[in-house]
Amino acid sequence: MTNNSKITRLLTELESRRTRHLYRRTHIADSPQQPHMTIDGKPMLVFCSNDYLGLANHPDLISAFRQAANEYGVGSGAAHLVSGHSRPHQQLEEALAAFTGRERALLFSTGYMANLGIVNALLTNRNDLVYADRLNHASLVDAGLLSGAKMVRYPHNDMVSLGKRLRAQEADTALILTDGVFSMDGDVAPVKKLALLAREHDAWLMVDDAHGIGTLGETGAGLLEAEGLSQDDVPILMGTLGKALGTAGAFVAGSNDLIEYLIQTARTWIYTTAQPPAIAAATLASLKLVQSENWRREHLQALIKQFRTGATQLGLPLMPSATPIQPILIGSSEQAMHLSRKLEESGILVTAIRPPTVPPNTARLRVTFSAAHTAEDVERLLTALEKHY
Ligand SMILES: Cc1ncc(COP(=O)(O)O)c(C=O)c1O
């Protein structure tokens, strides 16, 4: 293939994405993560961040970050098994284990890498089976595909179908994979039933609670805390730090044996530079606020209620979600883009989520709330939606 024809192929794909209203672009922020931001040079009221508790720009996190940067510098310099595992990393792993009620936790640099690393460490051949909810996050899908295990996808939250699929085949190792809170829908997985099925079929159960950690449960320990599920019920809990905890990175929590095994085998943990120690120190500060400032979750719930009541009165197609992810289902990518653009013109940023992130014909505005939003912010969103929907 000549250079020209290679580039032509790329340009054809880009053009096709444009005509199908699937083209994506970045926005440039000139302010911290918070409801009122400067984006692309304009003031914007933002309803699409995952900073659910409003901690990304909290003074306690900034001060912990600064102090650790003074003490440890900026870069971690190496992988955890080399010289990159610092005291703040160790303290954070211990704090995360205590927070989630698990024996031990292991830090990863991102949630995407955590999912790839955990799944690929556990599944090693074609006689292994991975059972994945159809609406799982892309990183779980990719983790299953990369593992080389046979991938069985079951209809969203359909436990009868999952049960049938589990009965249909024998596996060397079986792993059930699910989002805790579904990232683009906001509903939650039936984790109690999943735990029973996993036990019945001697399968591993892994819950990716990226959006539940911080937002659900009495102390913010997520969906499994809210549902009272222990390490025995759900042996693999994965959570991210870049959303409600306001920093960056991820962790897996489980038994000491599981974590030791991952330390020896999870390639995305072994062969990568540890996250900066100052991030771990900031996350420790964040964990304290998550656990002690219950008002953040209470305020979030009040905002969600206010939005759902107002949106229902306006006849907006909401989805069945009780979490800070409150999508408005539009269907066509073109219409979702149109509405997103109109809101942007009114100074409100809500991104349109389109295929392949969501299934065909289910494009949506993924509205998210933060404890830093006010009732007036929500009112402004509702007024703009009334005008433009
Ligand atoms: C459910 C879920 N899992 C994993 C990830 C990836 O986490 P990270 O952004 O830390 O890579 C995300 C989103 O980013 C997510 O929504």
The ligand as an SDF file (V2000), in Angstrom:
LIG
                    3D

 16 16  0  0  0  0  0  0  0  0999 V2000
  -16.8640    1.0860   34.5440 C   0  0  0  0  0  0  0  0  0  0  0  0
  -15.5110    1.6260   34.2270 C   0  0  0  0  0  0  0  0  0  0  0  0
  -14.4430    0.8370   34.3840 N   0  0  0  0  0  0  0  0  0  0  0  0
  -13.2050    1.2760   34.1050 C   0  0  0  0  0  0  0  0  0  0  0  0
  -12.9890    2.5640   33.6550 C   0  0  0  0  0  0  0  0  0  0  0  0
  -11.5850    2.9860   33.3400 C   0  0  0  0  0  0  0  0  0  0  0  0
  -11.0350    3.6580   34.4020 O   0  0  0  0  0  0  0  0  0  0  0  0
   -9.8470    4.6940   34.1760 P   0  0  0  0  0  0  0  0  0  0  0  0
  -10.4630    5.9450   33.6430 O   0  0  0  0  0  0  0  0  0  0  0  0
   -9.2090    4.8500   35.5020 O   0  0  0  0  0  0  0  0  0  0  0  0
   -8.9310    4.0480   33.1650 O   0  0  0  0  0  0  0  0  0  0  0  0
  -14.0780    3.4160   33.4750 C   0  0  0  0  0  0  0  0  0  0  0  0
  -13.9730    4.8160   33.0080 C   0  0  0  0  0  0  0  0  0  0  0  0
  -13.0630    5.4820   32.8280 O   0  0  0  0  0  0  0  0  0  0  0  0
  -15.3700    2.9400   33.7630 C   0  0  0  0  0  0  0  0  0  0  0  0
  -16.4340    3.7280   33.5830 O   0  0  0  0  0  0  0  0  0  0  0  0
  1  2  1  0
  2  3  1  0
  2 15  2  0
  3  4  2  0
  4  5  1  0
  5  6  1  0
  5 12  2  0
  6  7  1  0
  7  8  1  0
  8  9  2  0
  8 10  1  0
  8 11  1  0
 12 13  1  0
 12 15  1  0
 13 14  2  0
 15 16  1  0
M  END
$$$$
